[in-house]
Structures are given as structure tokens and as C-alpha cells.
């Protein structure tokens, strides 16, 4: 005994024959084509991209805008009376700009070698 009606039998037959999948695929393709078409319309309404000569240009220097480079001369450490310690806010802006770069000897650190973890060195004092 078949409990399905004629319409249900027809719908089941259409689905089983592949016509339903084909129609579903056509609907999906139509939606994708419409989405691409809408994307083109939105892109056409946007302002055009600038030409290479209209692009902003970097300054002639190799530095970033607002960046400055200068040599600083170290200042002497302020002395205290021993009862009061210096606070960090008392130490800021103590160095003075120097027009000439430091010599090679001043740039090199002449202290003892500290080595490093896993470097194979003996550490302080070598």
C-alpha cells in the first residue's frame, strides 16, 4: 500500500531524477552572478584610485616626518648630600646636544666582557 499522494510521488520523482538539484544549482548561480554585478556597480560609484604621480611623495631625507637625529653629550651626575636620594624626575633632560659625533673610542664600551648565557664564555672578568 502506497501512502504517498500523487503530488508527493511527482515531487519525489523530480528530486530523485536530479531536476531539483539542477534548479537549486541554477538559483545559486543566479545569486552569485547578481552579487558580482552588484559589486561592480558599487565599485563604479567609488572614487577612482589616484595615479602614481598623484600619490603622496616621501621627503628627500631618509628620516620619517617629525623624526630628528642628534648627538648628545653626557652630563655630570648631580651630587647629593647622602641623606636625600635623587629621584628620576630630577635627572631628566640633563644631557646637552652636541654638534659633532662622538669619536670611535667614546662609542666603544671599554668595560669587561659580560659574556652571555650559553655563549661558552666565562662571564665577568674573563
N, C-alpha and C positions, 0 to 999 in steps of 0.2 A: 504494500500500500504506500502510495506516494502522498506525503502530506504537504508538499510544496504546491503553491498555486502556479498558474501558467506564467504570470509575470515574474515570479521568483525563479521559475525554471529558465525563462528567457534571460533574466539578469545573470543567473549563474552561468548560463551557456556563453553569454557575451564575455563575461570576466574570464572564463576558462579558455576561451578561444584567443585571448590576447588583445581583443579590441579595446577593452577597458584600460589596459596598461598603455596602449598606444595613445589613446585620448588623454590619459593622465600625463604622458610624456609631452604631448603637444601643448598642454596647458602650461607645464613647467617651462618649456622652451619659449612660449609666448611671454611669460612673466619675465624671463631673463632678457629677452630682446627688448621689452618695454623698459626694463631697468637700465640697460645700456643706452637706449635712446634718451631716456630722461637724464642720465649722466652727461651725455653730450650736450644737451640743452643747458644744463646748469653750468657746465664748463664754458660754453659760448657766452653766457651772460657775465662771467667774471672778467675782471680787467686783465689785459694782456700782460705777459711777463716782460720785464724790461730787456732791452737789447744789451749786449755786452758793454757797449760804450756808455749806456745809461746807468750801469751798476755803480755803486759807491766804490771809490778808489781808496786804497790804503795810503797813508802818508809816505813820503820818501824815506823817512828814517825807519830803522828796523825795530824801533820800540813801539809798544802799544800806546794808544792815546791816553794821556794822563800819567804815563809811566816816566819816572825820572831816574837817572843814574848819577851818583856822585860818590866821591871818595870821602870817607870820614876819618878824622884824626882822633885817636882816643884821648880822653881827658883824664886827668889825675883823679884817683878815688878820693872823695871827701873824707877827711879825718873826723873822728868823733872823740868825745871825752872819755869813752869807756863805759859810762853809765847808761847812755842812751844809744840804742842801735839805730842805724839808718833804715828807713822804710823805702819800699820800692818807688813810691811817688816822689821821693826826694832825689832819686837817681836819674830820672828820665831826662832826655834832651841835654845830656852833658857833653856829648861829642860835638866837635865843630867840623864844618865842611872843609875839605882841603882841595885846592885846585889841581894838584899833581897826584898821580897814582903812587901807591906805596912801592918801595923798592922790592926786588925779588927776595932779599934777605928778610925783610919785615913780613912778607906774606907767608914765608915758610915757617912752620912751627918747629922750634928747636928743642922741644921738650923730649922726655923719654918716650920710648915706644910702649904703647899700651897693649899691643897685640890684639887678639880678638878670640872669642870663643871658637874653638875648632880650627884656629889658624896654624897650630903647631908651634907657635912662639911661646917663650917662657913668660911673657907678660911684662909687668913693670920691671925696669932695670936691666933687662936682657942680660 
